[in-house]
Amino acid sequence: MRCVIQKVTRASVSVGGETVGAIGKGFLVLIGVSTEDGEADVRYMAEKVPNLRIFEDEEGRMNRSLTDAGGAILAVSQFTLYGDTRGQRRPGFTRAARPEQAEALYTSLLEAWRAKGLTVETGRFRTEMLVSLVNDGPCTILMDSEKTI
């Protein structure tokens, strides 16, 4: 599972001109699910993402987590995080999970974050979305559960 975490002052997702998810301060998390992912990957991201210390403390150091900062998550499914461009110009997506598998694991991750008491807004799975954000810092972090578990 891959997550691109962007620290934001605000972010939103719209579908067909309608805002379907929006947050103020927090994380915009783009989530990609691979064919190899399972519940262990969900557990890893459920714990790691909200505890990532990239918010500034009183001394201006990245030392506070999303929970410490009182932020929210805007979660957006993004199968293109598994695009493979090696040796070609057009990405291949053979490592991206099929929609049924991806949606189940994506939903499981959202439920895990909500069970921790986090405010979680979402895009709309399997639709064309417009994502708007104000990246704070800018600060963008890539996490890949495959490289850690």
N, C-alpha and C positions, 0 to 999 in steps of 0.2 A: 504494500500500500504506500502510495506517495501522497504527501501533503505539502503544498506550497502555502506557507503561512505569511501573510502580510499584515504587519501592525498598521492599523488604520485609525484615523480620527472619525471616519464615517465610511460606510459602504452600503450599496444596495444592489438588488437584482430585479430586473423587470422582464416580463414576458408579454409580448404583444401590447406594449404601452402601459401595462399594469405593474405596479411595484408589488412583488410577491414576497420580498424579504428585505429588511433594512436594519442596520445597527448604527450606533454611535461609536464610541471608543471600543476597540477590541481587535479581533483577528478576522480577516477574510481568509478562509481556508478553502483552497482548491483541492479536491480529493479525487485521486485516481486509484482504481482497484485493478489489480492484475489477476490473471488466470490462476496464479499460485497462492493468492491471499485467502486467509481464513480468520477464524475468531482470535487467534493469537495476534494477528496484525491489528485487529480492531482493539484488543486490550492494550497493546503497545501505544497506539495513537490516542486512545481515550485517556491514558495516563500522561503521556509525554506532552501533547500539545498544550493543554491548559496550564501545565506547570513550567512551560518554557519561560525563562526569566529574561524578557527583552523589554520590559517597561522600566523607565528610570525611577530610581529611588530619590530620596531627598538630596543626595550628593550628585545626582545626574548620571549615575552608573546604571547600566542594565542589570537590575538586581531584583525586579519584581515580576511576578507571574501574572497571567490574565486574571486569576482569582484574586490576587493581592490588589490589582489595579481596578477591580470591579468592572471588567470589560465583558463583552458579549462575543459570540461567534456567529459569523455569517458563513455557512457551509454550502459549497457549490460543487456538484459532481463534475468531473473533468476527465473523461476517458483519454483525452489527447495527451495527458501526462505520460502515457505509455507509448507515445509515438516514437517509432524507430526510424531515424534518418541516415543510418550508416549505409554508405554506398549507393544512396539514391536521393532523389530530390523530393519525391513525394513520400510522406511518412507512411509506414506500415503500422497497423495496430493489432498485430497478432497476440501481443502480450496483454492487451487490455481485456478485462473480463467481459463476458457476455452481459447484456443489460440485466437479466434476472439475477445473476450472481452478484454483480456490482451493486444493484439497488438494495439487495438484502444486507450486504456488508456495510454499505453507506448508511442505511437506516439503523443498523445495529450500533454504529459509531455515534450517530446523533442521539440515540436513546441512552448510550453510556454517558455522554456529556451531560444530558439533561438530568440523569440520575445523580450526577455530582452537584446538581443545583445550578448549572450554568444556563444562561439565556442563550438559546440557539435559534437563529433564523436560518432559512434555507432558500435556495433557488427552487426550480421545478425540474425534477429528474426527466431526462430524455426530451428536453425542449430546447429551442434556440433561446438563449438568454443574453441580455445586455447587462454587463456588470460594471458598476461605477464605484470608484473608491478614491479616497485621499490617503495615500500611503504615508505614514508617519515616520519620518527619519530621513530617507526611506529605509525601511527595515523589512527584508524579505528573507525567509529561511526555508530551505528545502529539507524535508524529512523523508526517509525511505526506510520502511520497516525491514525490508529485505537485507539491508546492510547492518542491521543491529540485532535481529532475533534469529 
